[in-house]
């Protein structure tokens, strides 16, 4: 029984670590429950009133689309956005219904809706969401062609769909930031435990294969992602005054310390000496800390082994004790407020047609692509060409470069292709059992939106399976319908990819340069804030905020680089991957600098501070030069800070300092030296063209 319980606990820990705060689980559950409520309210009415299929479809789609599209940070803003969706979606679908007797006019109007829905993104998150919903309402109007006189029923369907989404979001399953933060902190504990377990396994055997190194790097990246998510929820801890502000600051610092200690464990574990006694002590300590991290509790004492890894474990133990107290509910009694929304990342670099605003260029791109998709879709099917237009519109959503567009198009076609096969099998096996078909369709919907934030291709796979099953529920299932969907999806993806490549293209290389400059700027600010902190001219909160800004920039760079790494035809993947690895190392040593500069102690005397400050200034100059070289498309001319760090080490050795202060200053110089050498290595990877 204990073995079964432990197995279940380990499985739950892995699941919770993969979904920090259970955000994806709650999101998918909201979507499915909103759809169930909408169908439960409208399906019985079909026996009483002549409710058109379009009204049911609108309720079904807007039940989840209004939840997906709305991204305003505050609940009041979210409610306003969702209420705005009702009249605008009704106007959009009614326009399609009124113009349906004149197909050429209706298609021209469809392109007008596409342009407007894309153009209004310039006005912020609210209008981006309203534009998306209005486009989809118009798509359904063209696809199902309701009569113009059906507008009261269409209004009912829209109101029921949006209303149930609001009911789930604000009443039944509202966001509770403190609860979410505690869940995220526990997920952080699970991810730290994964790093420690992986290190313990390798230290036990003494074998460091490339597979184990990749596994550790993956766990470190996952931990960084969870840390950023926690930062977004820490705003729930305080009201910017008094003890609550101090409590939030304490948690921020503990999280940063735990993250750096975990990175240090991952970096130092491979260099452990083979002495059996050392290994035995370290493995015992790793296992104790892993169990404490997974259980979100302070770690018990364990013997140290006097190595770099042991020192990292000491710091990990101290940080875990603080984090565990917050995970157990030490969050204060402050009013709850929503999580801070993540940064959007840097704006895409200027593309061809730079005299136009980005939103105008993208609106033209999407409209031209949708016109081509419409023409191609009509050649494939005169009745289902709307799928091609929908694919093109979705392929452009959330993309910043032509590499993104190609990647998303490939994922959509691949997901649809696999979904058609699975949907055919599911629909045939469940044929004649409408209840089973509906349950499987809702399960597919749940899985589609559970993976919504992870993979567009996986989401499309499950949505395609759901569509096949819904065709069966409605008695409209034919294999030909799914094949046409696949063909139209391919047409839409080709139209989107072609326009993305040829009309106002934003090159992947340019996007990576822009993201790289943003990251280098964040590094520069972090180094400057750390040196200011050492002098006593900045507070700890300034350096922690700068460290998290660096993390967000690094995450944005990794996201921007994924299409190039996964699709070698876009850019040389080896060079991109090496640059990302080196920039990640820069981030590590910069955070090490932050940690060392925040160790309590007086500012050093001027004979010591001067060479340390000069080394920091030289590192900042190297960052400026790298940033300028990226902007000017030339190789950087960097000057090493080695002589300055050597002078700083000599000044520390000559000064009369307490031992703890000497160690602190040596650690600062050590971090600056490593950061300088890593920047020199990065300079060799920056192309001159």
PENORDA-V736484 format. One record per backbone hydrogen bond with DSSP energy under -0.5 kcal/mol. CO is the residue of the C=O (numbers start at 1). NH is the residue of the N-H. E is the energy in kcal/mol with one decimal. If there is no record, write none. Layout:
co nh e
CO NH E
CO NH E
//
This chain:
co nh e
1 5 -2.5
2 6 -2.8
3 7 -2.4
4 8 -2.4
5 9 -2.5
6 10 -2.6
7 11 -2.3
8 12 -2.6
9 13 -2.5
10 14 -2.2
11 15 -2.2
12 16 -3.2
13 17 -2.3
14 18 -1.7
15 19 -0.9
19 22 -2.9
20 23 -1.1
22 26 -2.3
23 27 -2.3
24 28 -2.5
25 29 -2.2
26 30 -2.5
27 31 -2.0
28 32 -2.3
29 33 -2.5
30 34 -2.5
31 35 -2.1
32 36 -2.6
33 37 -2.5
34 38 -2.3
35 39 -2.8
36 40 -2.6
37 41 -1.6
38 42 -2.0
39 43 -2.6
42 45 -0.7
42 46 -0.8
43 46 -1.2
44 47 -1.0
45 48 -1.8
45 49 -3.3
49 51 -2.2
50 52 -0.5
52 55 -0.8
52 56 -1.3
53 57 -2.7
54 58 -2.5
55 59 -2.1
56 60 -2.6
57 61 -3.0
58 62 -2.7
59 63 -1.3
60 64 -0.8
61 64 -0.7
61 65 -3.0
62 66 -1.4
64 68 -2.1
65 69 -2.8
66 70 -1.0
74 78 -2.4
75 79 -2.5
76 80 -2.0
77 81 -2.4
78 82 -2.4
79 83 -2.3
80 84 -2.1
81 85 -1.3
82 86 -0.7
83 86 -0.7
83 87 -0.7
84 88 -1.5
85 89 -2.8
86 90 -2.1
87 91 -2.3
88 92 -2.1
89 93 -2.6
90 94 -2.3
91 95 -2.0
92 96 -1.7
93 97 -2.1
94 98 -2.7
95 99 -2.0
96 100 -0.8
97 100 -0.5
99 102 -2.0
101 103 -0.5
102 105 -0.5
102 106 -2.6
103 107 -2.6
104 108 -2.0
105 109 -2.5
106 110 -2.1
107 111 -2.0
108 112 -1.8
109 113 -2.4
110 114 -2.3
111 115 -2.4
112 116 -2.4
113 117 -3.0
114 118 -1.7
115 119 -2.9
116 120 -2.2
118 121 -1.4
119 122 -1.7
120 123 -1.8
121 124 -1.6
124 128 -1.8
125 129 -2.1
126 130 -2.4
127 131 -2.3
128 132 -2.0
129 133 -2.3
130 134 -2.5
131 135 -2.3
132 136 -2.1
133 137 -2.3
134 138 -2.2
135 139 -2.6
136 140 -2.3
137 141 -2.0
138 142 -2.2
139 143 -2.6
140 144 -2.9
141 145 -1.6
147 150 -2.0
148 151 -1.1
149 152 -0.5
150 153 -0.8
150 154 -2.3
151 155 -2.7
152 156 -1.9
153 157 -2.6
154 158 -2.6
155 159 -2.6
156 160 -2.7
157 161 -2.4
158 162 -2.6
159 163 -2.5
160 164 -2.4
161 165 -1.7
162 166 -2.3
163 167 -2.3
164 168 -2.3
165 169 -2.2
166 170 -2.8
167 171 -1.8
167 172 -2.5
168 173 -2.3
169 175 -0.5
175 177 -0.5
176 180 -2.8
177 181 -2.8
178 182 -2.3
179 183 -2.2
180 184 -2.6
181 185 -2.6
182 186 -2.0
183 21 -0.6
183 187 -2.3
184 188 -2.4
185 189 -2.0
186 190 -2.1
187 191 -2.3
188 192 -2.6
189 193 -2.4
190 194 -1.9
191 195 -1.6
192 196 -2.5
193 197 -2.9
194 198 -2.2
195 199 -2.4
196 200 -2.7
197 201 -2.5
198 202 -1.9
199 203 -2.8
200 204 -2.3
201 205 -1.6
202 206 -2.5
202 207 -0.6
206 208 -0.5
207 209 -0.7
209 213 -2.0
210 214 -2.6
211 215 -2.1
212 216 -2.2
213 217 -2.4
214 218 -2.5
215 219 -2.2
216 220 -2.4
217 221 -2.3
218 222 -2.3
219 223 -2.1
220 224 -2.2
221 225 -1.9
222 226 -2.0
223 227 -2.3
224 228 -2.0
225 229 -1.8
226 230 -2.3
227 231 -2.2
228 232 -1.5
229 233 -0.9
230 233 -0.9
230 234 -1.2
232 340 -3.9
233 236 -2.0
234 237 -2.4
235 238 -0.7
241 244 -0.7
241 245 -1.0
242 246 -1.5
243 247 -2.4
244 248 -2.4
245 249 -2.2
246 250 -2.3
247 251 -2.1
248 252 -2.5
249 253 -2.3
250 254 -2.3
251 255 -2.7
252 256 -2.3
253 257 -2.5
254 258 -2.5
255 259 -2.5
256 260 -2.4
257 261 -2.4
258 262 -2.3
259 263 -2.3
260 264 -2.4
261 265 -2.3
262 266 -2.3
263 267 -2.1
264 268 -2.7
265 269 -2.3
268 271 -1.5
269 272 -1.6
275 279 -2.3
276 280 -2.7
277 281 -2.1
278 282 -2.4
279 283 -2.9
280 284 -2.0
281 285 -2.1
282 286 -2.9
283 287 -2.6
284 288 -2.1
285 289 -2.5
286 290 -2.5
287 291 -2.3
288 292 -2.1
289 293 -2.7
290 294 -2.5
291 295 -1.6
292 297 -2.2
293 296 -1.1
307 311 -2.5
308 312 -2.2
309 313 -2.1
310 314 -2.1
311 315 -2.0
312 316 -2.2
313 317 -2.5
314 318 -1.9
315 319 -2.3
316 320 -2.8
317 321 -1.7
318 322 -1.2
319 323 -2.4
320 324 -2.8
321 325 -1.3
322 326 -1.3
323 327 -2.4
324 328 -1.7
325 330 -1.8
326 329 -1.7
329 331 -2.3
353 356 -2.2
357 361 -2.6
358 362 -2.6
359 363 -2.3
360 364 -2.3
361 365 -2.7
362 366 -3.0
363 367 -2.2
364 368 -2.6
365 369 -2.7
366 370 -2.7
367 371 -2.1
368 372 -2.2
369 373 -2.6
370 374 -2.7
371 375 -2.2
372 376 -2.7
373 377 -3.2
374 378 -2.2
375 379 -1.2
376 380 -1.5
377 381 -3.0
384 387 -1.5
385 388 -0.8
385 389 -1.2
386 390 -2.6
387 391 -2.4
388 392 -2.1
389 393 -2.4
390 394 -2.5
391 395 -2.6
392 396 -1.4
393 397 -0.8
394 397 -0.6
396 399 -1.6
401 405 -2.0
402 406 -2.5
403 407 -2.6
404 408 -2.8
405 409 -2.5
406 410 -2.6
407 411 -2.3
408 412 -2.4
409 413 -2.4
410 414 -2.7
411 415 -2.9
412 416 -2.3
413 417 -2.7
414 418 -2.5
415 419 -2.4
416 420 -2.5
417 421 -1.6
418 422 -2.4
419 423 -3.2
420 424 -2.5
421 425 -1.9
422 426 -2.7
423 427 -2.8
424 428 -2.2
425 429 -2.4
426 430 -2.2
428 431 -0.7
430 433 -1.9
433 437 -2.5
434 438 -2.4
435 439 -2.4
436 440 -2.8
437 441 -2.3
438 442 -2.4
439 443 -2.3
440 444 -2.4
441 445 -2.3
442 446 -2.4
443 447 -2.4
444 448 -2.6
445 449 -2.1
446 450 -1.9
447 451 -1.8
451 454 -0.8
451 455 -2.5
455 459 -1.9
456 460 -2.5
457 461 -2.1
458 462 -2.0
459 463 -2.3
460 464 -2.4
461 465 -1.9
462 466 -2.3
463 467 -2.4
464 468 -2.1
465 469 -2.1
466 470 -2.6
467 471 -2.4
468 472 -1.4
469 473 -2.1
470 474 -2.4
471 476 -3.1
471 477 -0.9
472 475 -1.0
478 481 -0.9
478 482 -1.0
479 483 -2.0
480 484 -2.5
481 485 -1.7
482 486 -2.2
483 487 -2.6
484 488 -2.9
485 489 -2.3
486 490 -2.3
487 491 -2.2
488 492 -2.6
489 493 -2.5
490 494 -2.4
491 495 -2.4
492 496 -2.5
493 497 -2.8
494 498 -2.7
495 499 -2.3
496 500 -2.5
497 501 -1.7
498 502 -1.6
499 503 -2.9
502 504 -0.6
505 352 -0.9
505 507 -0.6
506 402 -2.8
507 511 -2.2
508 512 -2.5
509 513 -2.1
510 514 -2.4
511 515 -2.7
512 516 -2.7
513 517 -2.5
514 518 -2.0
515 519 -2.2
516 520 -2.6
517 521 -2.3
518 522 -2.1
519 523 -2.4
520 524 -2.3
521 525 -2.3
522 526 -2.0
523 527 -2.6
524 528 -2.4
525 529 -2.4
526 530 -2.2
527 531 -2.3
528 532 -2.2
529 533 -2.2
530 534 -2.2
531 535 -2.0
532 536 -0.8
532 537 -3.0
532 538 -0.7
533 536 -0.6
539 543 -1.2
540 544 -2.2
541 545 -2.6
542 546 -1.9
543 547 -2.2
544 548 -2.2
545 549 -2.2
546 550 -2.0
547 551 -2.0
548 552 -2.4
549 553 -2.0
550 554 -2.4
551 555 -2.5
552 556 -2.3
553 557 -2.2
554 558 -2.4
555 559 -2.4
556 560 -2.6
557 561 -1.9
558 562 -0.9
559 562 -0.7
561 565 -2.1
562 566 -3.0
563 567 -2.4
566 568 -0.6
567 570 -2.3
567 571 -0.6
571 573 -0.6
572 576 -1.7
573 577 -2.8
574 578 -2.4
575 579 -2.4
576 580 -2.4
577 581 -2.3
578 582 -2.5
579 583 -2.6
580 584 -2.2
581 585 -1.8
582 586 -2.2
583 587 -2.2
584 588 -2.1
585 589 -2.4
586 590 -2.2
587 591 -2.2
588 592 -2.2
589 593 -1.9
590 594 -2.0
591 595 -2.5
592 596 -2.5
593 597 -2.6
594 598 -1.2
596 599 -1.2
605 608 -1.2
605 609 -3.2
606 610 -2.8
607 611 -0.5
608 612 -1.4
609 613 -3.3
610 614 -2.4
611 615 -2.3
612 616 -2.4
613 617 -2.4
614 618 -2.3
615 619 -2.3
616 620 -2.3
617 621 -2.2
618 622 -2.1
619 623 -2.1
620 624 -2.4
621 625 -2.5
622 626 -2.4
623 627 -2.3
624 628 -2.6
625 629 -2.7
626 630 -2.2
627 631 -1.9
628 632 -2.6
629 633 -0.7
629 634 -2.1
630 633 -0.5
636 638 -0.7
641 645 -2.5
642 646 -2.3
643 647 -2.0
644 648 -2.2
645 649 -2.4
646 650 -2.3
647 651 -2.4
648 652 -2.3
649 653 -2.3
650 654 -2.0
651 655 -1.7
655 657 -1.0
658 662 -2.4
659 663 -2.4
660 664 -2.0
661 665 -2.5
662 666 -2.5
663 667 -2.1
664 668 -1.8
665 669 -2.4
666 670 -2.4
667 671 -2.2
668 672 -2.4
669 673 -2.6
670 674 -2.3
671 675 -2.5
672 676 -2.5
673 677 -2.4
674 678 -2.2
675 679 -2.2
676 680 -1.9
677 681 -1.9
678 682 -2.3
679 683 -2.2
680 684 -0.9
681 684 -0.7
681 685 -0.5
682 685 -1.5
682 686 -0.7
683 686 -0.6
685 687 -0.7
//
